[in-house]
Amino acid sequence: MSDLPEVGIYGASGHANAYRCMLVELGLAHVVAFIDDFRGDQGHLLADKPVLSLQTWRASFPNHACLIAVGDPAAKRRLAERVAAAGGLFLCLYDMPGQYFIDVAIGIGSLVARPVYVGPNSRVGAHVTIMPMSTIGHDVVVGDFCTVCPGVNIGGHVIIESAVFIGAGAVILNGTVDQPLIVGGGATIAAGAVVTKPVAAGATVMGNPARPLRELARSNRGPVV
């Protein structure tokens, strides 16, 4: 334990505690505190660790990095910008080639749980969370600030642009070398959706096959009589 880096987790919810547990299970870091904008510096504890404000965290642990344990990609981006503006640090957990995956690059501040498979020639951006029981195929790009919930299956030759949320059990089918399947930035893939074609930036899709909410609403109205 003493050889592991000591970090803080930005967040103080059950999700943040799950982050702590994953870090312990993976043997990647030791959590010394949680950071929260609303509950910090009020004497709260989570998993016997203090809950601090960002200001107190920076003053108390100026050389410690933090990880952002927030599922919403837009909120994750805002908090990362806030930490950076305060001079905070982020941890690169996967900076040793072949540590867990072969021919895979994983960005700073990202956490890939176990069991997860990430195929060769794939790239995972910064501040990405990939939850347990998920499969990422070969030649896949996952952009910054994405959240991949448990049980997601992403086929090969897929590009997930930044700040995409992929709900539990969703499936994104294969693209090709010449025409990768692209999920546009800021999109939301609902739990259990089966994505068979590109998703526009900012769209929310659901169902099998996955379709935008407006299209689903029109199809459910039925014929006008």
C-alpha positions as MATLAB code, in Angstrom:
seq = 'MSDLPEVGIYGASGHANAYRCMLVELGLAHVVAFIDDFRGDQGHLLADKPVLSLQTWRASFPNHACLIAVGDPAAKRRLAERVAAAGGLFLCLYDMPGQYFIDVAIGIGSLVARPVYVGPNSRVGAHVTIMPMSTIGHDVVVGDFCTVCPGVNIGGHVIIESAVFIGAGAVILNGTVDQPLIVGGGATIAAGAVVTKPVAAGATVMGNPARPLRELARSNRGPVV';
ca = [
       0.000    0.000    0.000;
       2.830    2.429    0.867;
       4.265    2.101   -2.649;
       1.016    3.180   -4.288;
       0.390    6.815   -5.232;
      -1.890    8.673   -2.835;
      -4.808   10.413   -4.533;
      -8.040   12.248   -3.850;
     -11.358   11.490   -5.512;
     -13.481   14.400   -6.702;
     -16.945   13.329   -5.630;
     -18.406   12.052   -2.377;
     -21.244    9.771   -3.443;
     -21.659    6.020   -3.678;
     -20.174    6.278   -7.169;
     -17.074    7.932   -5.713;
     -16.747    5.179   -3.125;
     -17.060    2.591   -5.915;
     -14.177    4.409   -7.622;
     -12.143    4.001   -4.441;
     -12.930    0.292   -4.330;
     -11.869   -0.163   -7.959;
      -8.574    1.602   -7.324;
      -7.916   -0.706   -4.379;
      -8.941   -3.821   -6.309;
      -6.716   -2.903   -9.244;
      -3.827   -1.992   -6.960;
      -3.455    1.398   -8.642;
      -3.703    4.004   -5.886;
      -4.492    4.711   -2.245;
      -7.294    7.216   -1.613;
      -6.596    9.702    1.172;
      -9.622   12.022    0.826;
     -12.745   12.850   -1.150;
     -13.455   16.284   -2.627;
     -16.948   17.749   -2.742;
     -18.188   21.280   -3.431;
     -21.220   21.002   -1.144;
     -20.263   18.633    1.701;
     -16.573   19.481    1.978;
     -15.030   20.785    5.234;
     -18.121   19.925    7.296;
     -16.659   16.963    9.137;
     -18.125   14.328    6.828;
     -16.361   11.026    6.230;
     -16.737    8.540    3.384;
     -15.110    5.134    3.810;
     -13.302    6.659    6.827;
     -11.703    9.315    4.611;
     -12.358   13.060    5.049;
     -14.577   14.952    2.621;
     -12.847   18.232    1.758;
     -13.494   21.286   -0.370;
     -11.261   21.756   -3.398;
      -9.522   24.658   -1.659;
      -8.756   22.586    1.435;
      -7.619   19.681   -0.705;
      -5.154   21.883   -2.590;
      -3.840   23.391    0.650;
      -3.541   20.064    2.460;
      -2.290   17.899   -0.406;
      -0.585   20.240   -2.902;
       1.435   17.464   -4.527;
      -1.297   14.829   -4.694;
      -3.279   14.120   -7.854;
      -7.013   13.585   -7.991;
      -9.430   11.527  -10.049;
     -12.903   12.741  -10.998;
     -15.630   10.262  -10.034;
     -18.624   11.801  -11.803;
     -20.691    9.952  -14.383;
     -22.069   12.919  -16.302;
     -19.519   13.782  -19.027;
     -20.310   17.510  -19.084;
     -19.936   17.770  -15.302;
     -16.723   15.756  -15.504;
     -15.315   18.246  -18.010;
     -16.272   21.219  -15.796;
     -14.646   19.704  -12.729;
     -11.465   18.871  -14.643;
     -11.254   22.477  -15.801;
     -11.838   23.658  -12.227;
      -9.074   21.455  -10.849;
      -6.675   22.560  -13.577;
      -7.490   26.229  -12.930;
      -6.707   25.703   -9.238;
      -3.325   24.239  -10.141;
      -4.395   20.697   -9.296;
      -2.832   17.531  -10.635;
      -4.224   14.480  -12.398;
      -2.895   10.953  -12.257;
      -1.899    8.776  -15.192;
      -2.793    5.286  -13.975;
      -1.784    3.418  -17.117;
       1.598    4.857  -18.028;
       3.408    1.508  -18.182;
       3.212   -0.182  -21.611;
       1.493   -3.541  -21.370;
       0.516   -3.004  -17.737;
      -2.998   -4.300  -18.299;
      -3.663   -4.118  -22.022;
      -1.554   -4.756  -25.096;
      -1.149   -2.025  -27.707;
      -3.637    0.238  -25.931;
      -3.181    3.884  -24.849;
      -5.175    5.241  -21.898;
      -5.164    8.943  -21.053;
      -4.589   10.838  -17.858;
      -7.283   10.713  -15.176;
      -9.010    7.673  -16.723;
     -10.092    4.541  -14.879;
     -10.732    1.184  -16.534;
     -12.345   -1.284  -14.143;
     -11.936   -5.035  -14.055;
     -13.062   -7.225  -15.730;
     -12.888   -5.153  -18.919;
     -11.404   -6.085  -22.283;
      -9.845   -3.417  -24.496;
      -8.697   -4.645  -27.898;
      -5.422   -3.822  -29.642;
      -4.809   -0.525  -31.415;
      -7.456    1.176  -29.279;
      -7.107    4.587  -27.664;
      -8.929    5.794  -24.548;
      -8.810    9.535  -23.863;
      -8.452   11.556  -20.674;
     -10.904   11.413  -17.748;
     -12.755    8.397  -19.147;
     -14.512    5.839  -16.976;
     -15.037    2.315  -18.292;
     -17.056    0.256  -15.830;
     -16.892   -3.532  -15.211;
     -18.032   -6.248  -17.644;
     -17.546   -4.035  -20.702;
     -15.798   -4.976  -23.941;
     -14.027   -2.478  -26.182;
     -13.074   -3.911  -29.568;
      -9.955   -3.424  -31.619;
      -9.150   -0.135  -33.372;
     -11.548    1.854  -31.189;
     -11.158    5.479  -30.118;
     -12.909    6.639  -26.932;
     -12.704   10.411  -26.571;
     -12.058   12.483  -23.466;
     -14.617   12.670  -20.621;
     -16.669    9.683  -21.797;
     -18.482    7.362  -19.392;
     -19.001    3.723  -20.345;
     -21.405    2.023  -17.934;
     -21.272   -1.664  -16.958;
     -21.867   -4.355  -19.551;
     -21.315   -2.221  -22.657;
     -20.088   -3.943  -25.827;
     -18.332   -1.775  -28.432;
     -17.302   -3.462  -31.676;
     -14.175   -2.846  -33.688;
     -13.483    0.248  -35.811;
     -15.680    2.560  -33.722;
     -14.988    6.206  -32.872;
     -16.619    7.556  -29.717;
     -16.094   11.310  -29.709;
     -15.670   13.329  -26.507;
     -18.162   13.588  -23.625;
     -20.362   10.649  -24.683;
     -22.410    8.751  -22.079;
     -23.062    5.083  -22.865;
     -25.662    3.435  -20.632;
     -25.475   -0.023  -19.108;
     -25.759   -2.954  -21.483;
     -25.636   -0.866  -24.665;
     -24.170   -2.413  -27.819;
     -22.364   -0.473  -30.558;
     -21.835   -2.618  -33.630;
     -18.676   -2.780  -35.718;
     -17.622   -0.208  -38.226;
     -15.044   -0.904  -40.915;
     -11.508    0.220  -41.676;
     -12.761    2.537  -44.412;
     -15.908    3.648  -42.596;
     -15.721    3.493  -38.809;
     -18.981    3.854  -36.926;
     -18.929    7.300  -35.283;
     -20.798    8.379  -32.159;
     -20.732   12.176  -32.131;
     -19.524   14.274  -29.238;
     -21.921   14.824  -26.350;
     -24.272   12.037  -27.436;
     -26.130    9.816  -24.981;
     -26.654    6.112  -25.670;
     -29.467    4.818  -23.483;
     -29.137    1.646  -21.440;
     -29.701   -1.453  -23.572;
     -29.614    0.423  -26.889;
     -28.213   -1.328  -29.962;
     -26.393    1.182  -32.160;
     -26.194    0.041  -35.773;
     -25.384    3.319  -37.520;
     -23.658    6.648  -36.764;
     -25.069    8.828  -33.985;
     -25.164   12.600  -34.428;
     -23.344   14.858  -31.978;
     -25.520   15.715  -28.994;
     -28.217   13.176  -29.878;
     -29.889   10.824  -27.412;
     -30.705    7.407  -28.871;
     -32.417    4.360  -27.478;
     -34.003    1.095  -28.536;
     -33.068   -1.750  -30.876;
     -32.038   -0.556  -33.351;
     -31.158    2.687  -31.595;
     -33.006    5.752  -32.854;
     -33.211    9.390  -31.728;
     -35.933   10.164  -29.183;
     -37.893   12.371  -31.595;
     -37.968    9.641  -34.205;
     -39.130    7.119  -31.629;
     -41.853    9.503  -30.426;
     -43.155    9.981  -33.982;
     -43.233    6.233  -34.640;
     -45.120    5.589  -31.401;
     -47.896    8.052  -32.231;
     -49.305    5.748  -34.887;
     -51.447    6.827  -37.852;
     -53.560    9.971  -37.551;
     -57.294    9.191  -37.890;
];
